[in-house]
Amino acid sequence: MNGRLARATTTVGMLLATTAMSLINAPSGSAARIMPPRCGFYEVSPPVGELTGRYVHCADSFILIKFHWSTGTTGTACVAPWWQIPFYRDGQHKVVNAYYVTTPPNLSGPPHDRRCSTGQPRA
């Protein structure tokens, strides 16, 4: 019985190791789907449907970000802790950059359940 258990454990261990190695050696396209997104703004290339960019916030705070469209216009958005904001194409235009600004975001709700308000300041 112990021999069977040992062989089964070894087989499972080898399967896990093989799977892990295949993920490490996976082509960049498939590896990107497995890896968690990095922090900050990045362009989704190639676009996934209308999704062309994303801002990922990696901290325990609410922040305000400023984003720039390819037309030259700008906007702001509140980002909750450990949250992400997707950016979608608007016709031929897309968001080309987004970054943290020091202006505090407008929040609502009680202290133990804070949320981003609908309206945010311009920065």
C-alpha positions, 0 to 999 in steps of 0.5 A: 500500500505504501509503495502505491501511495509513493508512486501516486505521489511521485506521478502527481508531483511529476505532472505538476512539475511538467505543467509548471515548466510548460507554463514557464516555456509557453509562448508570450501570447499564452503566457500573458493570459496566465500571468497576472497583469502588471501595475499601472497602464498598459496597452492591450496588444492586440486589442481584445474586441474593443478593449485596447488598454487597462490601468491596474492599481496595486495598492490598498488606497483609492487613487485618481488617474488621468488618461489621454485619448489619441485625440488629445482630450483627457479625463480622470477616473477613480480607482479602488484598491486592487482594482483595474480600469479597462479602456475601450476603443471609441471609433478610431480613437483609444486611450494612449496613456493613463497615470496616477495624479496626486489629486485625491478622488471623490469618495462616498459611503461610510468609512468602513465601506468607501466607494468611488463617487460618480463625479471626479475632479479634473486634474 
